[in-house]
Amino acid sequence: ILPDAINAMIDSLPPTTGPAADAAGRETAPRVLSRLRAAGGRGSVIGPGAARIGVTVGVGVALGMAFGVAHAYWIGLTACAVLQGSNITATRRRFLQRMLGTLAGVGLVFVLLLPQPPVLAVIVAVAAAQLVVDLVISVNYGLAVAAITVLALLLVHLGDPAADTASLVGARALDTLLGAALAVAARLTLWPRATAARLPQAQSRTLHAVAAVLREHWRPGSDPSREVRLRHRLQSELLDLRAIQTDAVGDTLRAPASDDLRWSVTATVDDLAVLTLALPPDRPAPSPPAAEPVLTAIERLSEAVAAGGPARLAYLPVLDGYPRLTVGLTTLAVTVTDVAQR
């Protein structure tokens, strides 16, 4: 039993498709150009992310110069590094790792330079720090930061051996604290909902890719090589959707309750995509008159998801031999309508 909103008649509307495919499933624009348009379009997280980093780095360096900090760029550098976290949860984690790693690094540098070692010993320590960075940076960011701090301070010492060690490590610790705190404040206040705003477009693109694969798979005389390319495109869109979903969940610190329903849309879209990718090659294809209503329903659901509106379908077709696909479409239609009514 579907809500009344799903039973609204729109049979007079022509079937439409996604930006990268026409009614026959043919790609109408180069993939790269389509990606570039999406990156600069409404709901893209790239613009807000770049602007957030630019503003924060600029403010950090300006504050350092205004207060006469010797290494003002350290503040901006730290802020930029912390803001590489793709969501609020990751940013806070990087803040803690950056602070703990920096404190460990400056402490180690203070111990290393306290006895005033010869230049050769410092060079060996620099090489060891670089080796540690290369070994652990992909495993543990905090440990890598400790080694990077040692590397940076020892290089500064080599450039100016007469510099006071205590003031050098103290400045590094203070600049890191200021930069990391500024980054967290910026992530919480500058476009904090950018990732969640991108989620509907990712859901819509994945549904378009689902429709394209099904259309080619069910088309009489389909081209196997073309179907493989469309499957690869669907896999790419599905991976993007999962990554954006993960970041949206990571931004739940200030997320409204309605996001729970949007994330349930992601789960249903994910299920439809997996079902499409798992279609057995020997599964009998439906006849074109039976398949076209299903493809039209998927495309219209995709449009509804992108626009944030209800699923305006006259009915949901039942496709013999594809019960899970039918259930998935029904669940998606109900969920999309619930989101639009909130």
C-alpha positions as CSV (number, residue, x, y, z in Angstrom):
1,I,0.0,0.0,0.0
2,L,1.6,3.3,-1.1
3,P,1.0,6.8,0.2
4,D,-1.3,9.0,-1.7
5,A,1.6,11.2,-2.9
6,I,3.0,8.2,-4.8
7,N,-0.3,7.7,-6.6
8,A,-0.3,11.2,-8.3
9,M,-0.7,10.9,-12.0
10,I,2.3,12.0,-14.2
11,D,1.9,9.6,-17.1
12,S,1.8,12.6,-19.4
13,L,5.4,13.5,-18.6
14,P,8.0,12.2,-21.0
15,P,10.6,9.8,-19.5
16,T,13.9,11.5,-18.8
17,T,17.3,10.4,-18.1
18,G,20.5,11.4,-16.4
19,P,23.1,14.0,-17.5
20,A,25.4,11.4,-18.9
21,A,22.9,9.1,-20.8
22,D,19.9,9.5,-23.1
23,A,16.8,7.4,-23.4
24,A,18.7,4.6,-25.2
25,G,21.4,4.6,-22.5
26,R,24.0,6.2,-24.8
27,E,26.5,8.5,-23.2
28,T,25.9,12.1,-24.4
29,A,28.8,13.9,-22.8
30,P,32.4,13.1,-21.9
31,R,32.8,11.7,-18.4
32,V,35.4,14.3,-17.5
33,L,33.2,17.3,-18.5
34,S,30.3,15.8,-16.6
35,R,32.4,15.5,-13.5
36,L,33.7,19.1,-13.9
37,R,30.1,20.4,-14.2
38,A,29.1,18.4,-11.1
39,A,32.1,19.7,-9.1
40,G,31.1,23.3,-9.8
41,G,27.4,22.7,-9.4
42,R,24.9,23.2,-6.7
43,G,25.5,20.7,-3.9
44,S,29.1,20.1,-4.7
45,V,31.4,20.0,-1.6
46,I,34.5,21.0,-3.6
47,G,33.9,24.7,-3.6
48,P,33.0,25.1,0.1
49,G,35.9,22.8,1.1
50,A,38.4,24.9,-0.9
51,A,37.0,28.1,0.3
52,R,37.0,26.9,3.9
53,I,40.7,26.0,3.7
54,G,41.6,29.3,1.9
55,V,39.8,31.5,4.5
56,T,41.2,29.6,7.4
57,V,44.8,29.6,6.2
58,G,44.6,33.3,5.4
59,V,43.2,34.1,8.8
60,G,45.8,32.0,10.5
61,V,48.7,33.6,8.7
62,A,47.3,37.1,9.3
63,L,46.8,36.5,13.0
64,G,50.4,35.2,13.3
65,M,51.8,38.2,11.5
66,A,49.6,40.6,13.5
67,F,51.0,39.2,16.8
68,G,54.5,39.1,15.5
69,V,54.9,35.3,15.4
70,A,58.2,34.3,14.0
71,H,56.9,31.4,12.0
72,A,53.4,32.7,11.2
73,Y,53.0,30.2,8.3
74,W,53.1,27.4,10.8
75,I,49.6,28.4,11.9
76,G,48.2,28.3,8.4
77,L,50.0,25.1,7.6
78,T,48.6,23.4,10.6
79,A,45.1,24.6,9.9
80,C,45.3,23.4,6.3
81,A,46.5,19.9,7.5
82,V,43.8,19.5,10.1
83,L,41.1,20.6,7.6
84,Q,42.1,17.7,5.3
85,G,39.6,15.7,7.4
86,S,36.6,15.3,5.2
87,N,34.0,15.7,8.0
88,I,33.7,17.1,11.4
89,T,34.5,13.8,13.1
90,A,37.6,13.3,11.1
91,T,38.6,16.9,11.7
92,R,38.4,16.6,15.4
93,R,40.4,13.3,15.3
94,R,43.1,15.1,13.2
95,F,43.1,17.9,15.7
96,L,43.9,15.5,18.6
97,Q,46.5,13.6,16.6
98,R,48.1,16.8,15.4
99,M,48.4,18.2,18.9
100,L,49.6,15.0,20.6
101,G,52.0,14.3,17.7
102,T,53.4,17.8,17.8
103,L,53.9,17.8,21.6
104,A,55.7,14.4,21.3
105,G,57.8,15.8,18.4
106,V,58.9,19.0,20.2
107,G,59.7,17.1,23.3
108,L,61.9,14.7,21.4
109,V,63.6,17.6,19.6
110,F,64.3,19.3,22.9
111,V,66.0,16.2,24.2
112,L,68.0,15.7,21.0
113,L,69.3,19.3,20.8
114,L,69.8,19.8,24.5
115,P,73.4,18.3,24.5
116,Q,74.2,20.4,21.4
117,P,75.1,17.4,19.1
118,P,77.4,17.8,16.1
119,V,76.0,18.5,12.7
120,L,76.5,15.0,11.4
121,A,74.4,13.6,14.3
122,V,71.6,16.1,13.4
123,I,71.7,15.0,9.7
124,V,71.4,11.4,10.7
125,A,68.4,12.3,12.9
126,V,66.8,14.1,10.0
127,A,67.2,11.0,7.8
128,A,65.7,8.8,10.5
129,A,62.8,11.2,10.9
130,Q,62.1,11.2,7.2
131,L,62.2,7.4,7.2
132,V,59.7,7.2,10.0
133,V,57.4,9.6,8.1
134,D,57.4,7.5,5.0
135,L,56.7,4.3,7.0
136,V,53.9,5.4,9.2
137,I,52.1,8.3,7.5
138,S,49.6,6.0,5.8
139,V,49.0,4.0,9.0
140,N,48.9,6.6,11.9
141,Y,48.6,10.3,11.4
142,G,49.6,11.1,14.9
143,L,52.9,9.2,14.7
144,A,53.6,10.8,11.4
145,V,53.1,14.3,12.8
146,A,55.6,13.5,15.6
147,A,58.2,12.6,13.0
148,I,57.3,15.5,10.8
149,T,57.7,17.9,13.7
150,V,61.1,16.4,14.5
151,L,62.1,16.7,10.8
152,A,61.0,20.3,10.5
153,L,62.6,21.6,13.7
154,L,65.9,19.8,13.0
155,L,66.0,21.4,9.5
156,V,65.4,24.8,11.1
157,H,68.2,24.1,13.5
158,L,70.5,23.1,10.7
159,G,69.7,26.4,8.9
160,D,70.3,28.5,12.1
161,P,72.3,26.5,14.7
162,A,72.5,29.6,17.0
163,A,68.7,29.7,17.4
164,D,67.4,29.1,21.0
165,T,66.1,25.5,21.2
166,A,63.6,26.2,23.9
167,S,62.0,29.2,22.1
168,L,61.9,27.2,18.8
169,V,60.1,24.2,20.2
170,G,57.8,26.4,22.2
171,A,56.8,28.4,19.2
172,R,56.1,25.2,17.2
173,A,53.8,24.0,20.0
174,L,52.0,27.3,20.3
175,D,51.6,27.8,16.5
176,T,50.2,24.2,16.2
177,L,47.7,24.8,18.9
178,L,46.5,28.0,17.3
179,G,46.3,26.5,13.8
180,A,44.5,23.3,14.9
181,A,42.0,25.2,17.1
182,L,41.3,27.6,14.2
183,A,40.7,24.7,11.8
184,V,38.2,23.0,14.1
185,A,36.3,26.3,14.6
186,A,36.3,26.9,10.8
187,R,35.0,23.3,10.2
188,L,32.1,23.9,12.6
189,T,31.1,27.3,11.3
190,L,32.0,27.6,7.6
191,W,29.6,25.6,5.4
192,P,29.2,22.7,8.0
193,R,26.3,21.2,5.9
194,A,28.1,21.1,2.5
195,T,28.6,17.4,2.5
196,A,25.0,16.6,3.5
197,A,23.8,18.9,0.7
198,R,25.8,16.9,-1.8
199,L,24.1,13.6,-0.8
200,P,20.9,13.9,-2.9
201,Q,22.9,14.6,-6.1
202,A,25.1,11.5,-5.4
203,Q,22.0,9.4,-4.8
204,S,20.4,10.7,-8.1
205,R,23.6,9.9,-10.2
206,T,23.7,6.4,-8.8
207,L,20.0,5.8,-9.8
208,H,20.7,7.1,-13.3
209,A,23.6,4.7,-13.5
210,V,21.3,1.8,-12.3
211,A,18.8,2.7,-15.0
212,A,21.5,2.8,-17.7
213,V,22.8,-0.7,-16.8
214,L,19.4,-2.2,-16.7
215,R,18.4,-0.6,-20.0
216,E,21.4,-2.0,-21.7
217,H,21.2,-5.4,-20.0
218,W,17.5,-5.8,-21.0
219,R,17.9,-4.4,-24.5
220,P,17.5,-7.0,-27.3
221,G,20.9,-7.4,-29.0
222,S,22.7,-5.6,-26.2
223,D,26.4,-4.9,-26.5
224,P,28.4,-6.8,-23.8
225,S,31.3,-4.4,-24.0
226,R,29.0,-1.4,-23.5
227,E,27.3,-3.1,-20.6
228,V,30.7,-3.6,-18.9
229,R,31.5,0.1,-19.3
230,L,28.1,1.1,-17.8
231,R,28.7,-1.3,-14.9
232,H,32.0,0.3,-14.3
233,R,30.3,3.7,-14.2
234,L,27.7,2.4,-11.8
235,Q,30.5,1.0,-9.6
236,S,32.2,4.4,-9.6
237,E,29.0,6.2,-8.7
238,L,28.2,3.7,-5.9
239,L,31.7,4.2,-4.4
240,D,31.2,8.0,-4.5
241,L,27.8,7.6,-2.9
242,R,29.2,5.5,0.0
243,A,32.1,8.0,0.5
244,I,29.7,10.9,0.6
245,Q,27.4,9.0,2.9
246,T,30.2,8.3,5.3
247,D,31.2,12.0,5.4
248,A,27.6,13.0,5.9
249,V,27.3,10.7,8.9
250,G,30.6,12.1,10.2
251,D,29.0,15.6,10.2
252,T,26.2,14.5,12.5
253,L,27.3,16.8,15.3
254,R,24.8,19.4,14.0
255,A,22.7,17.3,11.6
256,P,18.9,17.6,11.8
257,A,16.8,14.5,12.6
258,S,15.5,14.5,9.0
259,D,18.9,13.4,7.8
260,D,18.1,9.9,9.1
261,L,15.5,9.6,6.4
262,R,17.9,10.9,3.7
263,W,20.4,8.3,4.8
264,S,17.7,5.6,4.5
265,V,17.4,6.7,0.9
266,T,21.1,6.0,0.5
267,A,20.7,2.5,1.9
268,T,17.9,1.7,-0.6
269,V,19.8,3.2,-3.6
270,D,22.8,1.2,-2.5
271,D,20.7,-2.0,-2.4
272,L,19.3,-1.3,-5.9
273,A,22.8,-0.7,-7.3
274,V,24.1,-3.9,-5.8
275,L,21.1,-5.9,-7.1
276,T,21.8,-4.4,-10.6
277,L,25.5,-5.3,-10.5
278,A,24.6,-8.8,-9.3
279,L,22.2,-9.6,-12.1
280,P,22.9,-13.1,-13.4
281,P,23.7,-13.1,-17.1
282,D,21.3,-16.0,-17.7
283,R,18.3,-14.3,-16.0
284,P,15.6,-13.9,-18.7
285,A,15.2,-10.3,-19.7
286,P,11.7,-8.8,-19.5
287,S,10.0,-7.7,-22.7
288,P,10.5,-4.0,-23.7
289,P,6.8,-3.1,-22.8
290,A,7.4,-4.7,-19.3
291,A,10.8,-3.2,-18.8
292,E,10.2,0.4,-19.8
293,P,7.8,1.3,-16.9
294,V,10.5,0.1,-14.5
295,L,13.2,2.1,-16.1
296,T,10.9,5.2,-16.2
297,A,10.1,4.7,-12.5
298,I,13.8,4.6,-11.6
299,E,14.5,7.8,-13.6
300,R,11.7,9.7,-12.1
301,L,12.7,8.6,-8.6
302,S,16.2,9.8,-9.4
303,E,14.8,13.2,-10.4
304,A,12.7,13.3,-7.2
305,V,15.7,12.5,-5.0
306,A,17.8,15.3,-6.6
307,A,14.9,17.8,-6.3
308,G,13.9,16.9,-2.8
309,G,10.3,16.3,-3.9
310,P,7.9,13.4,-3.5
311,A,8.0,10.3,-5.8
312,R,5.2,11.3,-8.2
313,L,4.4,7.9,-9.7
314,A,1.1,6.8,-11.0
315,Y,1.9,3.3,-9.9
316,L,5.0,1.1,-9.2
317,P,5.4,-1.6,-11.8
318,V,5.8,-5.2,-10.7
319,L,8.4,-7.0,-12.8
320,D,8.0,-10.8,-12.9
321,G,11.2,-12.6,-12.0
322,Y,12.6,-9.6,-10.2
323,P,10.9,-9.5,-6.8
324,R,13.8,-7.8,-4.9
325,L,14.0,-5.1,-7.5
326,T,10.3,-4.5,-7.2
327,V,10.5,-4.3,-3.3
328,G,13.5,-2.0,-3.6
329,L,11.6,0.4,-5.9
330,T,8.6,0.4,-3.6
331,T,10.8,1.1,-0.5
332,L,12.6,3.9,-2.3
333,A,9.4,5.6,-3.4
334,V,8.0,5.5,0.1
335,T,11.2,6.8,1.6
336,V,11.6,9.6,-0.9
337,T,8.1,10.8,-0.3
338,D,8.6,10.7,3.5
339,V,11.7,12.9,3.1
340,A,9.9,15.4,1.0
341,Q,7.0,15.6,3.5
342,R,9.3,16.4,6.4
